[in-house]
Amino acid sequence: MNATDRTPADLLRSALTADPARPLVTFYDDATGERVELSVATFANWVAKTANLLQGDLAAEPGMRAAVLLPAHWQTAVWLLACSSVGVVADVGGDPAAADLVVTGPDALERASACPGERVALALRPLGGRFPEPPRGFMDYAVEVPSQGDRFTPYAPVDATAPALAVAGRELTGEQMVEQARADARQHDLGPGSRMLSGLPYDSWEGLSAGLYAPLAAGGSVVLCRHLDRLPGDGLDKRRESERVTVTAL
């Protein structure tokens, strides 16, 4: 990856330049049987659309705080990179009442309703499907995002030294996220072409790094798994083999 990258959004841009067709995120939900594979180009397109939604429809500006009440999921990964693209602080599991906006899944709608600002809900259904009945007081992400632009340009430059992520009592700048992701990639012996399977939740830096940032920083890819406990006894070994996994984080 480019040595001058200073934010996670920079890492994604470098990955897009290097090899847009390679897989970046492969997501499994073993409670529903869902499998989604996103190339760098497809993932980056989702990020651009989401960043345009953030900056345009939601009027988000650098330094604003978004409470992210979402599980380990490919759409969560999209939102994390969209926040980085705009300069919004992604407060993972943070207090919606203290946030400028909230992004939530269906299991946290009641808690998310405490946010005084904009509220976005994700149904987290297969293929990015919408809610059968839109939750009252929330924007349905799946309804709004498809019409957004495929390219994103921030209104203001993103400061790599400003806070970018808060999780489990820890706050990191964009620069710190990139530095730590690179260090984690070295620790896991990740490199270009590596495939990291992660079953860790997105409620700590370790889970976020294994499930997104470290593979991205290394030029590798992630096999992100939710509800691994639903797999049969030999299911994990079979998945490692079928997905050509090189490193596992559980």
C-alpha positions as CSV (number, residue, x, y, z in Angstrom):
1,M,0.0,0.0,0.0
2,N,1.0,3.6,-0.4
3,A,3.4,4.7,2.4
4,T,1.8,8.2,2.3
5,D,-1.7,7.0,3.3
6,R,-2.7,8.8,6.5
7,T,-6.4,7.8,6.9
8,P,-8.4,4.6,6.3
9,A,-10.0,6.4,3.4
10,D,-6.6,6.9,1.9
11,L,-5.9,3.1,2.3
12,L,-9.1,2.4,0.3
13,R,-8.1,4.8,-2.4
14,S,-4.7,3.1,-2.7
15,A,-6.4,-0.3,-2.9
16,L,-8.7,0.9,-5.6
17,T,-5.7,2.2,-7.6
18,A,-3.7,-1.0,-7.1
19,D,-6.3,-3.7,-8.0
20,P,-10.0,-2.7,-8.1
21,A,-11.1,-6.2,-9.1
22,R,-9.7,-8.2,-6.2
23,P,-12.0,-9.3,-3.3
24,L,-11.8,-7.0,-0.3
25,V,-14.7,-8.1,2.0
26,T,-16.4,-11.5,1.9
27,F,-19.3,-11.5,4.5
28,Y,-21.1,-14.5,5.9
29,D,-24.1,-14.5,8.2
30,D,-24.6,-18.1,9.4
31,A,-27.9,-17.3,11.0
32,T,-29.4,-16.5,7.5
33,G,-27.1,-18.3,5.1
34,E,-26.1,-15.0,3.5
35,R,-22.8,-14.7,1.7
36,V,-21.7,-11.5,0.0
37,E,-18.4,-10.9,-1.7
38,L,-17.4,-7.3,-2.5
39,S,-14.4,-6.4,-4.7
40,V,-12.4,-3.3,-3.9
41,A,-14.3,-1.4,-6.6
42,T,-17.8,-2.5,-5.4
43,F,-16.9,-1.8,-1.8
44,A,-15.5,1.7,-2.7
45,N,-18.7,2.4,-4.7
46,W,-20.8,1.7,-1.6
47,V,-18.5,3.9,0.5
48,A,-18.7,6.8,-2.0
49,K,-22.5,6.6,-2.1
50,T,-22.7,6.5,1.7
51,A,-20.2,9.3,2.1
52,N,-22.4,11.4,-0.3
53,L,-25.4,10.6,1.8
54,L,-23.6,11.6,5.0
55,Q,-22.2,14.9,3.5
56,G,-25.3,15.8,1.5
57,D,-28.6,14.6,2.9
58,L,-27.4,14.4,6.5
59,A,-25.3,17.6,6.3
60,A,-22.4,15.9,8.2
61,E,-19.2,17.9,8.6
62,P,-15.7,17.0,9.8
63,G,-15.6,16.7,13.6
64,M,-19.2,15.6,13.9
65,R,-19.8,12.4,15.9
66,A,-21.8,9.5,14.5
67,A,-22.9,6.8,17.0
68,V,-22.5,3.5,15.1
69,L,-24.8,0.9,16.6
70,L,-24.2,-1.9,14.2
71,P,-22.7,-5.5,14.4
72,A,-19.8,-6.9,12.5
73,H,-21.3,-6.6,9.0
74,W,-20.2,-5.6,5.5
75,Q,-22.5,-2.5,5.7
76,T,-20.9,-1.5,9.0
77,A,-17.5,-1.6,7.2
78,V,-18.9,0.6,4.5
79,W,-20.1,3.2,7.1
80,L,-16.8,3.2,8.9
81,L,-14.9,4.1,5.7
82,A,-17.6,6.6,4.7
83,C,-17.1,8.4,8.1
84,S,-13.4,8.4,7.4
85,S,-14.0,9.9,4.0
86,V,-16.1,12.8,5.4
87,G,-14.1,13.3,8.6
88,V,-16.9,12.3,10.9
89,V,-15.9,10.5,14.1
90,A,-17.3,7.0,14.1
91,D,-18.3,6.3,17.7
92,V,-18.8,2.5,17.6
93,G,-21.3,1.6,20.3
94,G,-21.4,5.2,21.5
95,D,-24.1,7.1,23.2
96,P,-26.7,8.2,20.7
97,A,-27.9,11.0,23.0
98,A,-24.4,12.6,22.8
99,A,-24.0,12.2,19.0
100,D,-24.8,14.4,16.1
101,L,-26.3,11.5,14.2
102,V,-26.8,7.8,14.7
103,V,-26.6,4.8,12.4
104,T,-28.3,1.7,13.8
105,G,-29.4,-1.8,13.0
106,P,-32.8,-3.2,13.8
107,D,-31.9,-4.5,17.2
108,A,-30.9,-1.0,18.6
109,L,-33.7,1.2,17.2
110,E,-35.1,2.1,20.7
111,R,-31.7,3.1,22.0
112,A,-30.9,5.0,18.8
113,S,-34.1,7.1,19.1
114,A,-32.3,9.1,21.9
115,C,-30.2,10.8,19.2
116,P,-31.3,14.5,18.8
117,G,-29.9,14.6,15.3
118,E,-30.3,12.6,12.1
119,R,-31.2,8.9,12.5
120,V,-30.4,6.3,9.9
121,A,-31.5,2.6,10.2
122,L,-30.1,-0.4,8.4
123,A,-32.3,-3.5,8.0
124,L,-29.2,-5.7,7.6
125,R,-31.1,-8.0,5.3
126,P,-29.5,-10.1,2.6
127,L,-28.4,-8.1,-0.5
128,G,-28.7,-4.8,1.4
129,G,-32.5,-5.1,1.4
130,R,-34.8,-2.4,2.9
131,F,-37.2,-2.6,5.9
132,P,-40.6,-4.1,5.0
133,E,-42.0,-1.2,7.1
134,P,-39.7,1.8,7.6
135,P,-39.0,2.4,11.3
136,R,-40.7,5.6,12.5
137,G,-38.3,8.5,12.9
138,F,-35.5,6.9,10.9
139,M,-34.2,7.2,7.4
140,D,-34.1,3.8,5.7
141,Y,-30.5,3.5,4.4
142,A,-31.4,1.0,1.7
143,V,-34.0,3.3,0.3
144,E,-31.8,6.4,0.3
145,V,-28.3,5.2,-0.7
146,P,-28.8,3.8,-4.2
147,S,-29.5,7.2,-5.7
148,Q,-26.4,8.8,-4.3
149,G,-23.4,9.7,-6.5
150,D,-20.8,7.0,-7.4
151,R,-17.9,9.4,-6.7
152,F,-17.2,11.4,-3.6
153,T,-15.3,14.6,-3.0
154,P,-15.3,16.1,0.5
155,Y,-16.3,19.7,0.9
156,A,-13.4,20.2,3.3
157,P,-10.1,18.3,3.5
158,V,-10.0,15.6,6.2
159,D,-7.5,16.2,9.0
160,A,-5.6,13.0,9.6
161,T,-4.6,14.2,13.0
162,A,-8.2,14.8,14.2
163,P,-10.2,12.2,16.1
164,A,-11.6,9.6,13.7
165,L,-12.7,6.6,15.7
166,A,-14.0,5.9,19.2
167,V,-14.5,2.3,20.4
168,A,-14.4,0.7,23.9
169,G,-13.1,3.8,25.6
170,R,-10.3,4.4,23.1
171,E,-10.1,7.3,20.6
172,L,-7.9,7.3,17.6
173,T,-7.0,9.8,14.9
174,G,-6.9,8.7,11.3
175,E,-3.1,8.6,11.4
176,Q,-3.1,6.5,14.5
177,M,-5.6,4.1,12.9
178,V,-3.4,3.6,9.9
179,E,-0.3,3.1,12.0
180,Q,-2.0,0.6,14.3
181,A,-3.6,-1.2,11.4
182,R,-0.2,-1.6,9.7
183,A,1.3,-2.8,13.0
184,D,-1.5,-5.3,13.4
185,A,-1.0,-6.5,9.8
186,R,2.7,-7.2,10.6
187,Q,1.8,-9.0,13.8
188,H,-0.6,-11.3,11.9
189,D,1.9,-11.6,9.0
190,L,-0.6,-10.2,6.5
191,G,0.5,-9.1,3.1
192,P,-0.8,-8.6,-0.4
193,G,-3.2,-11.4,-1.2
194,S,-3.6,-12.5,2.4
195,R,-7.1,-13.7,3.5
196,M,-8.0,-13.0,7.1
197,L,-11.1,-14.7,8.5
198,S,-12.5,-12.8,11.5
199,G,-15.3,-13.9,13.8
200,L,-14.6,-11.1,16.2
201,P,-17.4,-8.5,17.0
202,Y,-16.9,-4.9,16.0
203,D,-16.9,-3.8,19.7
204,S,-13.2,-3.3,20.2
205,W,-10.2,-2.1,18.2
206,E,-9.0,-5.7,17.9
207,G,-12.3,-6.7,16.2
208,L,-12.4,-3.7,13.9
209,S,-8.7,-4.2,12.9
210,A,-9.0,-7.9,12.2
211,G,-12.4,-7.5,10.5
212,L,-11.4,-4.5,8.3
213,Y,-8.5,-2.2,8.9
214,A,-5.5,-4.6,9.1
215,P,-6.3,-6.6,5.9
216,L,-7.0,-3.3,4.1
217,A,-3.7,-1.8,5.3
218,A,-1.8,-4.9,4.1
219,G,-3.4,-5.1,0.7
220,G,-5.2,-8.3,1.7
221,S,-8.9,-9.1,2.2
222,V,-11.2,-10.1,5.0
223,V,-13.7,-13.0,5.4
224,L,-16.0,-11.4,7.9
225,C,-18.2,-13.9,9.7
226,R,-21.3,-13.3,11.9
227,H,-22.9,-16.0,14.0
228,L,-20.1,-18.5,13.6
229,D,-21.7,-20.5,16.4
230,R,-24.3,-21.6,14.0
231,L,-21.8,-23.6,11.9
232,P,-21.6,-27.4,12.2
233,G,-18.6,-28.9,13.8
234,D,-16.4,-29.0,10.7
235,G,-17.9,-25.9,9.1
236,L,-15.1,-23.5,10.1
237,D,-12.4,-25.7,8.6
238,K,-14.4,-26.1,5.4
239,R,-14.8,-22.3,5.2
240,R,-11.1,-21.7,5.7
241,E,-10.4,-24.1,2.9
242,S,-13.0,-22.8,0.5
243,E,-12.1,-19.2,1.1
244,R,-8.3,-19.8,1.0
245,V,-7.9,-18.3,4.4
246,T,-4.4,-17.6,5.5
247,V,-5.0,-16.1,9.0
248,T,-7.8,-16.6,11.5
249,A,-9.0,-14.3,14.3
250,L,-11.7,-15.7,16.6
